[in-house]
Amino acid sequence: MTRKKLPIGIQTFSKIREENYYYVDKTPLIERLVNGGTHYFLSRPRRFGKSLFLDTLAEAFLSNKALFEGLYLERNWDWNKKYPVIRISFAEGRLESREQLEEHIYAVLSSNAEKLGLSLDTSANTHICFHKLIETAAQKYNQRAVVLVDEYDKPILDNLTKPEIARAMREGLRNLYSVLKGQDANLKFVFLTGVSKFSKVSIFSGLNNLIDITLLPEYATICGYTDHDIDTVFAPELEGLNRDEIRHWYNGYSWLGESVYNPFDVLLLFNAREFRSWWFETGTPTFLVNWLKERNFFTPSLEHTFADDELLSAFDVDYIRPEAMLWQTGYLTIGERQRRGAKYIYWLRCPNCEVRSALNDVLVKAWMPDAGEVARAGAELYEIIAGRDIDGMRRHFERLFASIPHDWYRNNPISQYEGYYASVFYSHLAALGLNIVAEDVSSHGRCDLAIRFENRIYLFEFKVIDGEEPTGEALQQLLSRDYAAKYRDGKTEIVQIGIEFSRTKRQVVGWEMK
């Protein structure tokens, strides 16, 4: 097993192939795409390999056969045909006005024209320039053109906190992409990638021949690495690393097919030989945390949220659901799909340990007045759970909530909603990277929270009460519905804890255990 260079941050197919980097062969999917249609759209989270796949597509259509030596496509592609390729990318930089967007489009189209040996009239509107570029490229090369668009939605996403600018970006992009329908006769292949699934009505302006492959099982692994890829292509890198830990930390992203790893995580792990939240640390937007905070997001639902097709696509400047935002940006993934009458229902969950722990860590720090105290308390809490110190756990959470000043409650509306206490409790625990299940389902109902630690299971039930004296209802529900039944195997120690929060006292007032 010969070690190769790790392609960290490299999105150029030729560089990977010519300079002895690891490469996972995605070319069978290129053949399937080209044989199955002409216009495609793919949504995947950031840093998942979308740009590299587009570059691989470009090299295939440019008939650069030498780059594909030893790959599937070498013997499954017509290398006698070369197509004019037009590439548009919004991946670099940040555009903050419609004027900047238009300038960027002109620059990109001009660059394409120059590479194709064509002239471009930049005095015309951008959509007219795009129209002419496709038309003249097809005429000059006597082959239909290929259009590849990378990060089609980034100008909108970068401005979601400024809705007026985001709407202007949306209109500018709609104007650009509308050309693709009118130029169908001159197009061999079209592929657009991005993070979000904006409504086709909203941004693609009637481009009804665009096939959305985001949730097609046969394309589930088009971006990302599979378990098989880790065990074969990257086998030389596995020595000294716990294989189960790699899976626990980074696997679990699912689009209705085989689950995959985020490539960026895997490559950084192999480079540093250290388990960390590599992907999360490189660009989790502050606006996402603030956006969830403003909408009083109930964090235990990160483990068990249902959505339908309409909700998953409910992503536009004027209407974004938290579930859609979290799924499309990679903080939730699909755990299961079920048929319910005429609709499909999707169960969403956190994909893996990295996302669960890192996202909950930033959420609980944003929702508490003293982030430093939360960080210190987290280290303490892990030792408490590992040592089965139930009284210590009770004192820990009593101190945590008692440390919140009354002025903070008055100035932060999020603290007033029903799920605030349970959200802080859950996120504080989830940030530790424990084996945790919110709304754990059994034949008797749903337990609010279950935590498995070695051969022990902790079951929690929460109640928010109006008075200041505990009622005992939380523990009573745990016992009466026998949520513990599914764990009675004679080997697992079961700890059942009922917790009551006082809305008026703003503290933990009841903590009973069995």
C-alpha positions as CSV (number, residue, x, y, z in Angstrom):
1,M,0.0,0.0,0.0
2,T,1.7,3.2,-1.2
3,R,0.8,6.5,0.4
4,K,-0.1,9.4,-1.8
5,K,-0.6,13.1,-1.3
6,L,-3.8,14.2,0.4
7,P,-5.9,16.5,-1.9
8,I,-6.9,19.0,0.8
9,G,-8.6,21.9,-0.8
10,I,-7.7,20.8,-4.3
11,Q,-10.6,21.0,-6.7
12,T,-8.7,20.6,-10.0
13,F,-9.0,17.1,-11.5
14,S,-5.9,17.4,-13.6
15,K,-3.7,18.4,-10.6
16,I,-5.0,15.4,-8.6
17,R,-4.3,13.0,-11.5
18,E,-0.9,14.4,-12.6
19,E,0.6,15.0,-9.2
20,N,-0.1,11.6,-7.4
21,Y,-2.9,12.6,-5.1
22,Y,-5.5,10.2,-3.8
23,Y,-8.6,10.1,-6.0
24,V,-11.9,8.3,-5.5
25,D,-13.2,7.3,-8.9
26,K,-16.6,9.1,-9.5
27,T,-16.5,8.6,-13.2
28,P,-19.1,5.8,-13.4
29,L,-21.6,8.4,-12.3
30,I,-20.5,10.7,-15.1
31,E,-21.4,8.0,-17.6
32,R,-24.8,7.4,-15.9
33,L,-25.6,11.1,-16.0
34,V,-24.8,11.7,-19.6
35,N,-26.6,8.5,-20.7
36,G,-29.7,9.4,-18.6
37,G,-30.4,13.0,-19.4
38,T,-29.0,16.5,-20.3
39,H,-30.0,19.0,-17.6
40,Y,-29.2,18.3,-14.0
41,F,-29.2,20.0,-10.6
42,L,-27.4,18.8,-7.4
43,S,-27.6,20.2,-3.9
44,R,-24.9,19.3,-1.4
45,P,-23.4,21.1,1.7
46,R,-20.3,23.2,1.4
47,R,-16.9,21.4,1.1
48,F,-18.4,18.2,-0.2
49,G,-16.5,17.9,-3.5
50,K,-19.0,19.5,-5.8
51,S,-16.4,21.7,-7.5
52,L,-14.1,18.7,-8.1
53,F,-16.9,16.7,-9.7
54,L,-17.7,19.7,-12.0
55,D,-14.0,19.9,-13.0
56,T,-14.0,16.2,-13.7
57,L,-17.1,16.6,-15.9
58,A,-15.3,19.4,-17.8
59,E,-12.2,17.4,-18.5
60,A,-14.3,14.5,-19.8
61,F,-16.3,16.7,-22.2
62,L,-13.0,18.4,-23.3
63,S,-11.8,14.8,-24.2
64,N,-8.7,14.9,-22.1
65,K,-8.4,11.1,-22.1
66,A,-4.9,10.9,-20.5
67,L,-6.3,12.2,-17.2
68,F,-8.7,9.2,-17.0
69,E,-6.2,6.5,-17.4
70,G,-7.1,3.6,-15.2
71,L,-10.5,5.0,-14.3
72,Y,-13.9,3.7,-15.3
73,L,-14.5,6.4,-17.9
74,E,-11.3,5.5,-19.8
75,R,-13.1,2.6,-21.5
76,N,-16.7,4.0,-21.3
77,W,-16.6,7.3,-23.0
78,D,-16.4,8.6,-26.6
79,W,-13.0,10.3,-26.7
80,N,-13.4,11.3,-30.3
81,K,-15.8,14.1,-29.5
82,K,-14.7,17.3,-27.9
83,Y,-17.3,19.9,-26.7
84,P,-17.1,23.6,-26.0
85,V,-17.4,23.9,-22.2
86,I,-18.7,27.0,-20.5
87,R,-18.0,27.2,-16.8
88,I,-19.6,29.7,-14.4
89,S,-18.6,29.8,-10.7
90,F,-19.8,31.9,-7.8
91,A,-17.6,30.1,-5.3
92,E,-14.9,32.8,-4.9
93,G,-15.4,36.0,-3.0
94,R,-18.5,37.7,-1.7
95,L,-20.8,39.7,-3.8
96,E,-22.7,42.4,-1.9
97,S,-24.8,44.2,-4.6
98,R,-26.6,43.6,-7.8
99,E,-23.9,45.7,-9.5
100,Q,-21.2,43.5,-8.2
101,L,-23.1,40.4,-9.4
102,E,-23.4,41.8,-12.9
103,E,-19.7,42.7,-13.0
104,H,-18.8,39.2,-11.9
105,I,-21.0,37.6,-14.5
106,Y,-19.5,39.7,-17.3
107,A,-16.0,38.8,-16.1
108,V,-16.8,35.1,-16.1
109,L,-18.5,35.1,-19.5
110,S,-15.6,37.1,-20.9
111,S,-13.1,34.6,-19.6
112,N,-15.1,31.8,-21.2
113,A,-15.3,33.6,-24.5
114,E,-11.5,34.2,-24.5
115,K,-10.8,30.5,-23.8
116,L,-13.1,29.5,-26.6
117,G,-11.6,32.0,-29.0
118,L,-14.8,34.0,-29.2
119,S,-15.6,37.7,-28.9
120,L,-18.2,39.0,-26.5
121,D,-20.2,42.2,-26.6
122,T,-20.1,43.3,-22.9
123,S,-22.3,46.3,-23.6
124,A,-25.3,44.0,-23.8
125,N,-27.2,42.7,-20.8
126,T,-25.6,39.7,-19.1
127,H,-28.4,37.3,-20.1
128,I,-27.9,38.4,-23.8
129,C,-24.2,37.8,-23.5
130,F,-24.8,34.4,-22.0
131,H,-27.2,33.6,-24.8
132,K,-24.7,34.6,-27.5
133,L,-21.9,32.8,-25.9
134,I,-23.7,29.5,-26.0
135,E,-25.0,30.1,-29.5
136,T,-21.6,31.1,-31.0
137,A,-19.7,28.3,-29.1
138,A,-22.0,25.7,-30.6
139,Q,-21.6,27.2,-34.1
140,K,-17.8,27.5,-34.0
141,Y,-17.1,24.0,-32.7
142,N,-20.0,22.3,-34.5
143,Q,-20.9,20.7,-31.2
144,R,-23.5,21.6,-28.7
145,A,-22.1,23.4,-25.7
146,V,-21.7,22.1,-22.1
147,V,-22.6,24.5,-19.3
148,L,-21.4,23.8,-15.8
149,V,-22.4,26.1,-12.9
150,D,-20.7,25.9,-9.5
151,E,-22.3,27.3,-6.3
152,Y,-25.2,28.7,-8.3
153,D,-26.8,30.1,-5.2
154,K,-23.9,31.6,-3.2
155,P,-24.7,35.3,-4.0
156,I,-28.1,34.8,-2.4
157,L,-26.9,32.8,0.6
158,D,-24.1,35.3,1.4
159,N,-26.8,38.0,1.8
160,L,-29.6,36.2,3.6
161,T,-29.3,38.6,6.5
162,K,-30.0,41.5,4.1
163,P,-33.2,40.4,2.4
164,E,-33.4,43.3,-0.1
165,I,-29.9,42.5,-1.5
166,A,-30.7,38.8,-1.5
167,R,-33.8,39.4,-3.5
168,A,-31.9,41.5,-6.0
169,M,-29.3,38.7,-6.3
170,R,-32.1,36.2,-6.9
171,E,-33.6,38.3,-9.7
172,G,-30.1,38.7,-11.3
173,L,-29.5,35.0,-11.2
174,R,-32.9,34.1,-12.4
175,N,-32.3,36.4,-15.4
176,L,-29.0,34.5,-16.1
177,Y,-30.4,30.9,-15.7
178,S,-33.5,31.6,-17.8
179,V,-31.1,31.6,-20.9
180,L,-30.6,27.8,-20.4
181,K,-34.2,27.0,-21.4
182,G,-34.2,29.1,-24.5
183,Q,-30.8,27.7,-25.7
184,D,-31.8,24.1,-25.3
185,A,-31.1,23.3,-29.0
186,N,-27.5,24.4,-28.5
187,L,-26.8,22.6,-25.3
188,K,-25.4,19.1,-24.9
189,F,-25.3,19.0,-21.1
190,V,-26.1,21.3,-18.2
191,F,-25.1,20.7,-14.6
192,L,-25.8,23.2,-11.7
193,T,-24.6,22.7,-8.1
194,G,-25.2,24.6,-5.0
195,V,-26.0,24.3,-1.3
196,S,-29.7,25.2,-1.4
197,K,-32.7,24.0,-3.2
198,F,-34.4,27.2,-4.1
199,S,-37.8,26.7,-5.7
200,K,-37.6,26.2,-9.4
201,V,-40.4,28.8,-9.8
202,S,-38.3,31.2,-7.7
203,I,-35.0,31.1,-9.4
204,F,-35.0,28.8,-12.5
205,S,-37.8,30.6,-14.2
206,G,-39.6,27.7,-15.9
207,L,-36.5,25.5,-16.5
208,N,-38.7,22.5,-16.2
209,N,-36.3,20.0,-17.9
210,L,-33.9,20.3,-15.0
211,I,-33.6,16.9,-13.3
212,D,-33.0,17.3,-9.5
213,I,-30.7,14.4,-8.5
214,T,-30.3,15.5,-4.9
215,L,-32.4,12.7,-3.5
216,L,-32.0,10.1,-6.2
217,P,-30.5,7.0,-4.4
218,E,-28.3,6.1,-7.5
219,Y,-26.5,9.4,-7.0
220,A,-26.3,9.4,-3.2
221,T,-22.5,8.9,-3.4
222,I,-21.8,11.4,-6.2
223,C,-20.0,13.6,-3.6
224,G,-18.4,12.3,-0.4
225,Y,-16.5,9.1,0.5
226,T,-18.1,5.8,1.3
227,D,-16.9,3.2,3.8
228,H,-15.6,1.2,0.9
229,D,-13.6,4.2,-0.3
230,I,-12.1,4.7,3.2
231,D,-11.1,1.0,3.4
232,T,-9.6,0.7,-0.1
233,V,-8.4,4.1,-1.6
234,F,-7.3,5.5,1.8
235,A,-6.2,2.2,3.4
236,P,-2.5,3.4,3.7
237,E,-3.8,6.2,6.0
238,L,-5.7,4.0,8.5
239,E,-2.8,2.7,10.6
240,G,-2.9,4.1,14.1
241,L,-6.5,5.4,13.8
242,N,-9.6,3.7,15.3
243,R,-11.8,2.7,12.4
244,D,-15.0,2.8,14.4
245,E,-14.2,6.2,15.7
246,I,-13.7,7.5,12.1
247,R,-17.1,6.2,11.3
248,H,-18.7,7.6,14.5
249,W,-17.2,11.1,14.0
250,Y,-17.6,11.7,10.3
251,N,-19.8,9.1,8.5
252,G,-23.6,9.4,8.4
253,Y,-24.6,11.9,5.6
254,S,-27.4,10.3,3.7
255,W,-29.4,11.2,0.6
256,L,-31.6,8.1,0.5
257,G,-28.7,5.8,-0.6
258,E,-25.4,4.7,0.9
259,S,-24.2,7.0,3.6
260,V,-21.0,9.0,3.0
261,Y,-18.3,10.9,4.8
262,N,-17.5,14.6,4.2
263,P,-14.2,14.5,2.3
264,F,-12.9,17.6,4.0
265,D,-13.2,15.9,7.4
266,V,-11.5,12.7,6.3
267,L,-8.6,14.4,4.6
268,L,-7.9,16.7,7.6
269,L,-8.1,13.7,10.0
270,F,-5.5,11.8,7.9
271,N,-3.3,14.9,7.8
272,A,-3.4,15.8,11.5
273,R,-4.1,12.3,12.9
274,E,-6.5,14.0,15.3
275,F,-10.3,13.8,15.7
276,R,-11.8,17.3,15.6
277,S,-14.7,19.2,14.1
278,W,-12.7,20.0,11.0
279,W,-15.7,20.8,8.6
280,F,-17.7,22.7,11.2
281,E,-14.8,24.9,12.3
282,T,-14.1,26.1,8.7
283,G,-17.3,28.1,8.1
284,T,-20.3,27.6,10.3
285,P,-22.0,30.9,9.7
286,T,-22.8,33.1,12.7
287,F,-26.0,34.1,11.0
288,L,-27.2,30.5,11.3
289,V,-26.9,30.4,15.0
290,N,-28.5,33.8,15.4
291,W,-31.2,32.8,12.9
292,L,-32.1,29.7,14.9
293,K,-32.0,31.8,18.1
294,E,-34.5,34.3,16.7
295,R,-36.9,31.5,15.8
296,N,-36.8,29.8,19.2
297,F,-35.5,26.6,17.7
298,F,-36.1,23.6,19.9
299,T,-32.7,21.9,19.8
300,P,-33.8,18.3,20.8
301,S,-35.5,18.2,17.4
302,L,-32.1,18.0,15.9
303,E,-32.4,14.3,16.7
304,H,-35.9,13.6,15.5
305,T,-37.6,16.0,13.0
306,F,-40.0,15.1,10.3
307,A,-40.4,16.9,7.0
308,D,-42.0,16.3,3.6
309,D,-40.8,17.1,0.1
310,E,-42.4,20.6,0.2
311,L,-40.8,21.5,3.4
312,L,-37.3,20.3,2.3
313,S,-37.6,22.6,-0.7
314,A,-39.1,25.5,1.3
315,F,-36.0,27.7,0.9
316,D,-36.4,31.2,-0.5
317,V,-35.4,34.6,0.6
318,D,-38.9,35.4,2.0
319,Y,-39.6,31.9,3.4
320,I,-37.1,29.6,5.0
321,R,-38.0,26.9,7.4
322,P,-35.4,25.9,10.0
323,E,-35.6,22.2,9.0
324,A,-34.9,23.2,5.3
325,M,-32.0,25.4,6.3
326,L,-30.4,22.8,8.5
327,W,-30.9,20.0,6.0
328,Q,-29.6,21.8,3.0
329,T,-26.6,23.2,4.8
330,G,-25.6,19.8,6.1
331,Y,-26.4,20.1,9.8
332,L,-29.3,17.6,9.4
333,T,-29.4,14.6,7.1
334,I,-32.1,12.0,6.1
335,G,-32.4,9.1,8.5
336,E,-35.4,7.4,6.9
337,R,-38.1,8.0,4.3
338,Q,-41.6,6.6,4.7
339,R,-44.6,6.6,2.5
340,R,-47.7,8.3,4.1
341,G,-50.6,8.1,1.7
342,A,-49.8,10.3,-1.3
343,K,-46.7,11.9,0.3
344,Y,-43.2,10.9,1.4
345,I,-42.2,11.8,5.0
346,Y,-38.6,12.2,5.9
347,W,-37.0,11.7,9.3
348,L,-34.1,14.1,9.8
349,R,-31.3,13.7,12.2
350,C,-27.8,14.9,12.9
351,P,-25.4,13.0,10.6
352,N,-22.6,12.2,13.1
353,C,-20.7,13.1,16.2
354,E,-18.9,16.0,14.7
355,V,-22.0,17.9,13.7
356,R,-24.0,17.0,16.8
357,S,-21.4,18.1,19.3
358,A,-20.1,21.2,17.5
359,L,-23.5,22.6,16.6
360,N,-24.9,22.1,20.0
361,D,-21.8,23.6,21.6
362,V,-22.2,26.9,19.7
363,L,-25.9,26.9,20.3
364,V,-25.8,26.4,24.1
365,K,-23.0,29.1,24.3
366,A,-25.2,31.5,22.3
367,W,-28.2,30.8,24.4
368,M,-26.5,31.3,27.8
369,P,-25.2,34.6,29.1
370,D,-21.7,33.3,29.9
371,A,-20.1,31.2,27.2
372,G,-16.9,30.7,29.3
373,E,-18.9,29.2,32.1
374,V,-20.6,26.8,29.7
375,A,-17.3,25.6,28.4
376,R,-15.9,25.0,31.9
377,A,-19.1,23.3,33.0
378,G,-19.0,21.0,30.0
379,A,-15.6,19.5,31.0
380,E,-17.0,18.9,34.5
381,L,-20.2,17.3,33.3
382,Y,-18.5,14.6,31.3
383,E,-16.6,13.4,34.4
384,I,-19.9,13.5,36.4
385,I,-21.6,11.2,33.8
386,A,-18.7,8.9,33.5
387,G,-18.6,8.5,37.3
388,R,-22.4,8.0,37.6
389,D,-22.6,10.9,40.0
390,I,-26.3,11.6,39.8
391,D,-26.3,14.1,42.7
392,G,-23.4,15.8,41.1
393,M,-25.4,16.0,37.8
394,R,-28.3,17.6,39.7
395,R,-26.1,20.2,41.4
396,H,-24.4,20.9,38.1
397,F,-27.6,21.8,36.3
398,E,-29.0,23.7,39.3
399,R,-25.9,25.9,39.3
400,L,-26.0,26.3,35.5
401,F,-29.5,27.7,35.5
402,A,-29.1,29.6,38.7
403,S,-26.1,31.4,37.3
404,I,-28.4,33.2,34.7
405,P,-29.0,36.8,35.8
406,H,-32.7,37.9,35.9
407,D,-31.8,40.9,33.7
408,W,-30.7,38.4,31.0
409,Y,-34.2,36.7,31.1
410,R,-35.9,40.1,30.6
411,N,-33.7,41.0,27.6
412,N,-33.7,37.7,25.8
413,P,-37.1,36.6,24.5
414,I,-35.7,33.1,23.7
415,S,-35.6,32.4,27.5
416,Q,-39.4,32.8,27.7
417,Y,-40.4,30.0,25.4
418,E,-41.5,26.6,26.6
419,G,-38.6,24.6,25.2
420,Y,-35.8,26.8,26.4
421,Y,-34.9,24.8,29.5
422,A,-35.0,21.5,27.6
423,S,-33.0,22.9,24.7
424,V,-30.2,24.2,27.0
425,F,-30.2,20.9,28.9
426,Y,-30.1,18.8,25.7
427,S,-27.5,21.0,23.9
428,H,-25.2,21.1,26.9
429,L,-25.2,17.3,27.0
430,A,-25.0,16.8,23.2
431,A,-22.0,19.1,23.0
432,L,-20.0,16.5,24.9
433,G,-20.2,14.0,21.9
434,L,-22.2,11.4,23.9
435,N,-24.4,8.7,22.4
436,I,-27.6,10.6,22.7
437,V,-31.1,10.2,21.5
438,A,-33.8,12.9,21.8
439,E,-37.5,11.8,21.9
440,D,-36.4,8.2,22.0
441,V,-39.2,6.1,20.6
442,S,-40.6,3.0,22.2
443,S,-43.8,1.1,22.0
444,H,-45.1,3.1,24.9
445,G,-44.4,6.6,23.5
446,R,-41.4,9.0,23.4
447,C,-38.9,9.5,26.2
448,D,-37.5,13.1,26.1
449,L,-33.9,12.1,26.2
450,A,-31.8,9.0,26.4
451,I,-28.0,8.8,26.9
452,R,-26.0,5.6,26.6
453,F,-22.7,5.6,28.3
454,E,-20.8,2.3,28.3
455,N,-23.2,-0.3,29.9
456,R,-25.5,2.4,31.4
457,I,-28.5,4.2,29.9
458,Y,-29.8,7.5,31.3
459,L,-33.5,8.3,30.6
460,F,-34.7,11.8,31.1
461,E,-38.2,13.3,31.1
462,F,-38.7,17.1,31.4
463,K,-41.6,19.2,32.6
464,V,-42.0,23.0,32.8
465,I,-44.3,23.9,35.6
466,D,-45.9,27.2,36.6
467,G,-45.3,26.9,40.4
468,E,-42.2,26.7,42.5
469,E,-42.8,23.3,44.1
470,P,-42.1,20.0,42.2
471,T,-45.1,17.9,41.2
472,G,-43.3,14.6,40.5
473,E,-45.1,14.3,37.2
474,A,-41.8,14.0,35.2
475,L,-40.6,10.8,36.9
476,Q,-44.2,9.5,37.1
477,Q,-44.5,9.7,33.3
478,L,-41.2,7.8,32.9
479,L,-42.4,5.0,35.2
480,S,-46.1,4.8,34.1
481,R,-45.2,4.6,30.4
482,D,-42.3,2.2,31.1
483,Y,-39.9,3.8,28.6
484,A,-37.1,1.7,30.2
485,A,-38.7,-1.6,28.9
486,K,-36.7,-1.6,25.6
487,Y,-33.4,-1.5,27.5
488,R,-34.0,-4.3,30.0
489,D,-31.6,-6.9,28.8
490,G,-30.0,-8.0,32.1
491,K,-26.8,-6.3,31.2
492,T,-27.6,-2.6,31.0
493,E,-27.9,-0.4,34.1
494,I,-31.0,1.9,33.7
495,V,-31.1,5.3,35.4
496,Q,-34.4,7.1,35.1
497,I,-34.5,10.9,36.0
498,G,-37.5,13.2,36.1
499,I,-36.6,16.9,35.9
500,E,-39.0,19.9,36.5
501,F,-38.2,23.5,35.6
502,S,-40.1,26.3,37.2
503,R,-41.2,29.0,34.8
504,T,-41.6,31.6,37.6
505,K,-38.4,30.7,39.5
506,R,-36.4,30.0,36.3
507,Q,-34.6,27.1,37.9
508,V,-34.5,23.4,38.3
509,V,-37.0,22.7,41.2
510,G,-37.6,19.0,40.8
511,W,-35.0,16.2,40.3
512,E,-36.2,12.7,41.1
513,M,-34.4,9.4,40.2
514,K,-35.2,5.7,40.1
